Amino acid sequence: MEQTTLGVIGAGRIGRMHTENLVHAVPEARVKAVASPHLDDAWAGSLGIPVRAVHNDAVLEDPEIAAVVITAPSGLHCELIKQAAAAGKHIFCEKPVAFEPLLIEEAQRTADEAGVVLQVGFNRRSDPSLLDLMAAVQNGEVGNLQTIRVTNRDPKAPPIDFVKRSGGIFFDFLIHDFDSVRFLSGSDIVEVYAVGAVLIDPAIGQAGDIDTAIVTLKLASGALAVIDASRQAVYGYDQRFEVLGSAGSVAVDNTKPSTRVVSTTGGVVGRTPHDGFVSRYRDAFVDELKAFLRAVRGEGPVVAGAGDALAAVRAALAAQESFQHQRPVRLEAAAAAAGGGATS
């Protein structure tokens, strides 16, 4: 099997996960180098990665490395995309590319001019269950799409230090939901109305964010969508999706690590849901990297590009403005206020 030589920039939680997936579950990948200012050399060495460095040049200046996986802190993504594109390397970048539309547009332009692939890490687009749901919609099994419902609940509220640098619940957390609605419906979001509250941890409010939100969306197709999001569901990670149409509905229920159910006179007890997104979307994280490598080889399109990142950020901007001013917001208005140009 032909292998693509890659380098990874960033070795935090997400970077380590992607690196381990590439080494153990993506045979068409060869990870030659990993770079991070706080690199755990023993961890990288245990994976058999020959080049382990604290400086990004070890990845960017190596002519053998054809593609780079960027999992550094979010604020560095755009600059790293530009550096990787200038070095002629294909790019997989974790979300967010940026919180500002103009920066995302610049990243895409840089990649286009360099002639390199740029894929963004919207992992749900590679989830087998969601792909099955989308196929049902595209095949007309539910008829004309009317509504979409998305539930997104984390099992545990994030650390306050993370909240302060996350960009807020609409950018960090619901960004995946905005993309999921576009992905499942095949239609752009044109209007957003968001309400929210601090119901879980007062410290999240003191940090300037909320921990609970309900967002309603109008789509260009005329369909409607609703997202309910919570930073903490004490029973585990909760992800559910439903599409309703003129001919019926199709849904993806919350998943569990095991389907075991114990039935006795004392009751019927099943397993709790996954403990987080890494476990729930394990297959999706692997498959999105495989899709990226297919795109690098010219064997298929990227599953999510900068245009998708741009659309999701515009929805987040509109949601933030809607929450702050307690009114519906059209995406064109939010994009213009942020200096983001035309709606994609």
Secondary structure in CASP SS format (residue, H / E / C, confidence):
PFRMAT SS
TARGET T0000
AUTHOR 0000-0000-0000
METHOD secondary structure of the structure
MODEL  1
M C 1.00
E C 1.00
Q C 1.00
T E 1.00
T E 1.00
L E 1.00
G E 1.00
V E 1.00
I E 1.00
G C 1.00
A C 1.00
G C 1.00
R H 1.00
I H 1.00
G H 1.00
R H 1.00
M H 1.00
H H 1.00
T H 1.00
E H 1.00
N H 1.00
L H 1.00
V H 1.00
H H 1.00
A H 1.00
V C 1.00
P C 1.00
E C 1.00
A E 1.00
R E 1.00
V E 1.00
K E 1.00
A E 1.00
V E 1.00
A E 1.00
S C 1.00
P C 1.00
H C 1.00
L C 1.00
D C 1.00
D H 1.00
A H 1.00
W H 1.00
A H 1.00
G H 1.00
S H 1.00
L C 1.00
G C 1.00
I C 1.00
P C 1.00
V E 1.00
R E 1.00
A E 1.00
V C 1.00
H C 1.00
N C 1.00
D H 1.00
A H 1.00
V H 1.00
L H 1.00
E C 1.00
D C 1.00
P C 1.00
E C 1.00
I C 1.00
A C 1.00
A E 1.00
V E 1.00
V E 1.00
I E 1.00
T C 1.00
A C 1.00
P C 1.00
S H 1.00
G H 1.00
L H 1.00
H H 1.00
C H 1.00
E H 1.00
L H 1.00
I H 1.00
K H 1.00
Q H 1.00
A H 1.00
A H 1.00
A H 1.00
A C 1.00
G C 1.00
K C 1.00
H E 1.00
I E 1.00
F E 1.00
C E 1.00
E C 1.00
K C 1.00
P C 1.00
V C 1.00
A C 1.00
F C 1.00
E C 1.00
P H 1.00
L H 1.00
L H 1.00
I H 1.00
E H 1.00
E H 1.00
A H 1.00
Q H 1.00
R H 1.00
T H 1.00
A H 1.00
D H 1.00
E H 1.00
A H 1.00
G C 1.00
V C 1.00
V C 1.00
L E 1.00
Q E 1.00
V E 1.00
G C 1.00
F C 1.00
N H 1.00
R H 1.00
R H 1.00
S H 1.00
D C 1.00
P H 1.00
S H 1.00
L H 1.00
L H 1.00
D H 1.00
L H 1.00
M H 1.00
A H 1.00
A H 1.00
V H 1.00
Q H 1.00
N C 1.00
G C 1.00
E C 1.00
V C 1.00
G C 1.00
N C 1.00
L E 1.00
Q E 1.00
T E 1.00
I E 1.00
R E 1.00
V E 1.00
T E 1.00
N E 1.00
R E 1.00
D C 1.00
P C 1.00
K C 1.00
A C 1.00
P C 1.00
P C 1.00
I H 1.00
D H 1.00
F H 1.00
V H 1.00
K H 1.00
R H 1.00
S C 1.00
G C 1.00
G C 1.00
I H 1.00
F H 1.00
F H 1.00
D H 1.00
F C 1.00
L C 1.00
I H 1.00
H H 1.00
D H 1.00
F H 1.00
D H 1.00
S H 1.00
V H 1.00
R H 1.00
F H 1.00
L H 1.00
S H 1.00
G C 1.00
S C 1.00
D C 1.00
I E 1.00
V E 1.00
E E 1.00
V E 1.00
Y E 1.00
A E 1.00
V E 1.00
G E 1.00
A E 1.00
V C 1.00
L C 1.00
I C 1.00
D C 1.00
P H 1.00
A H 1.00
I H 1.00
G H 1.00
Q H 1.00
A C 1.00
G C 1.00
D C 1.00
I C 1.00
D C 1.00
T E 1.00
A E 1.00
I E 1.00
V E 1.00
T E 1.00
L E 1.00
K E 1.00
L E 1.00
A C 1.00
S C 1.00
G C 1.00
A C 1.00
L E 1.00
A E 1.00
V E 1.00
I E 1.00
D E 1.00
A E 1.00
S E 1.00
R C 1.00
Q C 1.00
A C 1.00
V C 1.00
Y C 1.00
G C 1.00
Y C 1.00
D E 1.00
Q E 1.00
R E 1.00
F E 1.00
E E 1.00
V E 1.00
L E 1.00
G E 1.00
S C 1.00
A C 1.00
G E 1.00
S E 1.00
V E 1.00
A E 1.00
V E 1.00
D C 1.00
N C 1.00
T C 1.00
K C 1.00
P C 1.00
S C 1.00
T C 1.00
R C 1.00
V E 1.00
V E 1.00
S E 1.00
T E 1.00
T C 1.00
G C 1.00
G E 1.00
V E 1.00
V E 1.00
G E 1.00
R C 1.00
T C 1.00
P C 1.00
H C 1.00
D C 1.00
G C 1.00
F H 1.00
V H 1.00
S H 1.00
R H 1.00
Y C 1.00
R H 1.00
D H 1.00
A H 1.00
F H 1.00
V H 1.00
D H 1.00
E H 1.00
L H 1.00
K H 1.00
A H 1.00
F H 1.00
L H 1.00
R H 1.00
A H 1.00
V H 1.00
R C 1.00
G C 1.00
E C 1.00
G C 1.00
P C 1.00
V C 1.00
V C 1.00
A C 1.00
G C 1.00
A H 1.00
G H 1.00
D H 1.00
A H 1.00
L H 1.00
A H 1.00
A H 1.00
V H 1.00
R H 1.00
A H 1.00
A H 1.00
L H 1.00
A H 1.00
A H 1.00
Q H 1.00
E H 1.00
S H 1.00
F H 1.00
Q H 1.00
H H 1.00
Q C 1.00
R C 1.00
P C 1.00
V E 1.00
R E 1.00
L H 1.00
E H 1.00
A H 1.00
A H 1.00
A H 1.00
A H 1.00
A H 1.00
A H 1.00
G C 1.00
G C 1.00
G C 1.00
A C 1.00
T C 1.00
S C 1.00
END
